[in-house]
Amino acid sequence: MKRFYIDLPLVASQIIDLPKDARQYMERVLRLKPGHAICLFNGRGGQFNAEFLGNGRVELLEFDPIERESPLAVRLIQGISKGDRMDVTLQKATELGAQRISPVTTERSVVRLDEERAERRHERWSSILHSACEQCGRNRIPQLDDLHKLDHILNESQHADEVRIVLAPTGTHTLRELPTPTHMSVLIGPEGGLSDTEIKLATERGFTAVRLGTRILRTETAGLAILAAAQTLWGDL
């Protein structure tokens, strides 16, 4: 059944008018016909079986409280990358269960965004998260933070049950050596990686320098690899 994210309050047995973008997609792209069964969710938990009525209207049927969130709450702190690399990272991180994503600029960041461009990019990234949740079945949208400098993130207070790791080729620890976490923050550098100064600062702020094997991973690979490994060890993979 086709799933759609709708940013509206949803109540069973209600008939709603679809937002313009959703209506155009259903009617002009998918060419749904009246009576077509669909699924709607608003990112606040659970989903609704629904019927497309035509003319931009949908009837919400029964509510399904199903959740597909991992017991491991992971925050991905990702150095922004150029081209479609960041888009792919956000999409796959959502599929792998990241509950919060914090894009950051670092010393070696190739991409530099002014305030206006950062706002437009945030809108695009939000849309990618919505689409990824539609595809993978998640009914809660990951929290997407505004773009900040890495220093801002490193100065945040640490959650009581949080394990913090920074992926570094010089790391002396592996994931299996860490205590079993319920909350985890993962710091990944951009193209070119994090500088030695940034890695040192991160470790001073409670991050453990971790390595994944003997190979150096690209920025768009590193976060996804460590998310998959962490979910396998402590989550729901």
C-alpha positions as CSV (number, residue, x, y, z in Angstrom):
1,M,0.0,0.0,0.0
2,K,1.4,3.4,-1.0
3,R,2.4,5.6,2.0
4,F,2.2,9.4,2.2
5,Y,3.5,11.8,4.8
6,I,0.9,14.6,5.5
7,D,1.8,17.4,7.8
8,L,-1.7,17.8,9.3
9,P,-3.5,16.6,12.4
10,L,-5.1,13.3,11.5
11,V,-8.1,11.7,13.2
12,A,-9.9,8.4,12.2
13,S,-13.2,8.7,10.4
14,Q,-12.3,12.2,9.2
15,I,-12.3,13.4,5.6
16,I,-9.4,15.8,4.8
17,D,-8.4,18.1,2.0
18,L,-4.9,17.2,0.8
19,P,-2.1,19.9,0.7
20,K,-1.5,21.1,-2.8
21,D,1.8,19.2,-3.4
22,A,0.3,15.9,-2.1
23,R,-2.8,16.3,-4.2
24,Q,-0.8,17.0,-7.4
25,Y,1.4,14.0,-6.7
26,M,-1.5,11.6,-6.1
27,E,-3.6,12.8,-9.0
28,R,-1.1,13.9,-11.7
29,V,1.9,11.6,-11.0
30,L,0.4,8.5,-9.6
31,R,-3.0,9.0,-11.2
32,L,-4.9,7.5,-8.3
33,K,-8.5,6.8,-8.9
34,P,-11.3,7.3,-6.3
35,G,-11.5,4.2,-4.0
36,H,-7.7,3.6,-4.1
37,A,-6.5,2.4,-0.7
38,I,-3.6,4.4,0.7
39,C,-1.8,4.9,4.0
40,L,-1.2,8.3,5.7
41,F,1.1,9.3,8.6
42,N,2.0,12.7,10.0
43,G,5.3,11.8,11.7
44,R,3.8,11.8,15.2
45,G,3.5,8.1,15.6
46,G,1.2,5.4,14.0
47,Q,-0.4,5.5,10.6
48,F,-3.9,5.6,9.1
49,N,-5.4,3.3,6.5
50,A,-7.3,5.6,4.2
51,E,-9.2,5.8,0.9
52,F,-8.6,8.3,-1.8
53,L,-11.9,10.0,-2.7
54,G,-10.7,12.1,-5.6
55,N,-10.8,15.9,-6.0
56,G,-8.0,16.2,-3.5
57,R,-9.9,14.5,-0.6
58,V,-9.0,11.5,1.5
59,E,-11.1,9.6,4.0
60,L,-9.2,8.4,7.1
61,L,-10.3,5.0,8.2
62,E,-8.8,3.0,11.1
63,F,-5.7,4.1,13.0
64,D,-2.8,1.6,13.2
65,P,-0.5,2.4,16.2
66,I,2.4,0.4,14.7
67,E,5.9,1.8,15.4
68,R,9.2,0.9,13.7
69,E,11.6,2.8,15.8
70,S,14.8,1.3,17.1
71,P,15.4,0.9,20.8
72,L,18.8,2.5,20.2
73,A,18.4,6.3,19.9
74,V,21.1,7.5,17.5
75,R,22.1,11.0,16.6
76,L,24.2,11.4,13.5
77,I,26.4,14.5,13.5
78,Q,27.4,14.8,9.9
79,G,29.9,17.1,8.3
80,I,28.0,18.4,5.2
81,S,29.3,17.1,1.8
82,K,28.9,18.3,-1.7
83,G,26.7,17.1,-4.6
84,D,24.2,14.4,-3.8
85,R,26.4,12.8,-1.2
86,M,24.6,14.5,1.7
87,D,21.2,13.7,0.2
88,V,22.1,10.0,0.1
89,T,23.5,10.1,3.6
90,L,20.3,11.6,5.0
91,Q,18.1,9.1,3.1
92,K,20.0,6.1,4.2
93,A,20.5,7.3,7.8
94,T,16.7,7.6,8.0
95,E,16.3,4.0,6.7
96,L,18.8,2.8,9.3
97,G,16.9,4.3,12.2
98,A,18.7,7.6,13.0
99,Q,16.4,9.5,15.3
100,R,18.2,12.9,15.1
101,I,20.5,14.3,12.4
102,S,22.7,17.3,13.0
103,P,24.5,18.8,9.9
104,V,27.7,20.6,10.7
105,T,30.4,22.6,9.0
106,T,34.0,21.8,9.9
107,E,37.5,23.0,9.1
108,R,37.7,20.9,5.9
109,S,34.1,21.4,4.7
110,V,34.0,22.1,1.0
111,V,30.4,23.3,1.1
112,R,29.9,26.8,2.5
113,L,26.3,28.0,2.9
114,D,25.1,31.5,3.7
115,E,21.9,31.8,5.8
116,E,19.5,31.9,2.8
117,R,21.1,28.9,1.1
118,A,21.2,27.0,4.4
119,E,17.4,27.5,4.8
120,R,16.8,26.3,1.3
121,R,19.0,23.3,1.9
122,H,17.2,22.5,5.2
123,E,13.9,22.4,3.3
124,R,15.3,20.0,0.8
125,W,16.8,17.8,3.4
126,S,13.5,17.7,5.3
127,S,11.8,16.6,2.1
128,I,14.3,13.8,1.8
129,L,13.6,12.6,5.3
130,H,9.9,12.6,4.6
131,S,10.3,10.6,1.4
132,A,12.6,8.1,3.2
133,C,10.1,7.5,5.9
134,E,7.4,7.0,3.3
135,Q,9.6,4.3,1.7
136,C,11.0,2.5,4.8
137,G,7.8,2.4,6.9
138,R,8.8,4.7,9.7
139,N,6.0,6.7,11.2
140,R,8.2,9.2,13.1
141,I,10.3,11.7,11.2
142,P,13.9,12.1,12.4
143,Q,14.7,15.4,14.1
144,L,16.7,17.5,11.6
145,D,18.7,20.3,13.3
146,D,19.7,23.6,11.7
147,L,23.2,23.8,10.3
148,H,25.8,24.7,12.9
149,K,29.5,24.9,13.2
150,L,31.0,21.8,14.8
151,D,32.1,23.8,17.9
152,H,28.5,24.6,18.7
153,I,27.6,20.9,18.8
154,L,30.7,19.9,20.8
155,N,29.8,22.4,23.5
156,E,26.4,20.8,24.1
157,S,25.9,19.0,27.3
158,Q,26.0,15.2,27.2
159,H,22.9,13.0,27.8
160,A,23.2,10.9,31.0
161,D,23.0,7.6,29.1
162,E,24.7,8.8,26.0
163,V,27.7,7.2,24.3
164,R,29.6,9.6,22.0
165,I,31.9,8.4,19.3
166,V,33.9,10.1,16.6
167,L,34.9,8.0,13.6
168,A,38.7,8.5,13.0
169,P,41.3,6.4,11.1
170,T,43.6,6.9,14.2
171,G,40.9,5.7,16.6
172,T,42.1,3.1,19.1
173,H,38.7,1.6,20.0
174,T,36.1,-0.5,18.2
175,L,32.4,-0.5,18.6
176,R,32.4,-3.8,20.5
177,E,34.6,-2.3,23.2
178,L,32.0,0.3,24.1
179,P,29.4,-0.1,26.9
180,T,26.0,-1.0,25.7
181,P,24.2,2.3,24.9
182,T,20.6,3.4,24.8
183,H,21.6,6.8,23.3
184,M,24.5,7.3,20.9
185,S,25.9,10.3,19.1
186,V,28.1,9.6,16.1
187,L,30.4,12.3,14.6
188,I,31.4,11.9,11.0
189,G,33.6,14.4,9.1
190,P,33.1,15.7,5.5
191,E,35.3,15.0,2.5
192,G,38.8,15.1,3.8
193,G,37.7,14.0,7.2
194,L,38.0,15.9,10.5
195,S,41.2,17.7,11.4
196,D,43.5,16.4,14.2
197,T,42.5,19.5,16.2
198,E,38.7,18.7,15.8
199,I,39.2,15.0,16.7
200,K,41.2,16.1,19.8
201,L,38.5,18.6,20.8
202,A,35.8,16.0,20.3
203,T,37.6,13.5,22.6
204,E,38.0,16.3,25.2
205,R,34.2,16.7,25.0
206,G,33.5,13.1,25.8
207,F,33.7,11.5,22.4
208,T,35.5,8.2,22.0
209,A,37.7,7.9,18.8
210,V,36.5,4.7,17.0
211,R,37.8,3.0,13.9
212,L,35.9,0.7,11.5
213,G,38.4,-1.8,10.3
214,T,41.6,-0.9,8.5
215,R,40.1,0.9,5.5
216,I,39.3,4.6,5.2
217,L,35.7,5.2,4.3
218,R,34.2,8.0,2.3
219,T,32.0,10.5,4.2
220,E,28.8,9.1,2.6
221,T,29.8,5.6,3.5
222,A,31.2,6.1,7.1
223,G,28.0,7.2,8.8
224,L,25.9,4.5,7.2
225,A,28.4,1.8,8.0
226,I,28.6,2.8,11.7
227,L,24.8,3.2,11.9
228,A,24.3,-0.3,10.5
229,A,27.0,-1.8,12.8
230,A,25.5,-0.1,15.9
231,Q,22.0,-1.1,15.1
232,T,23.2,-4.7,14.6
233,L,25.0,-4.7,18.0
234,W,22.4,-2.8,20.1
235,G,19.4,-1.9,18.0
236,D,17.0,-3.7,15.8
237,L,19.0,-5.1,12.8
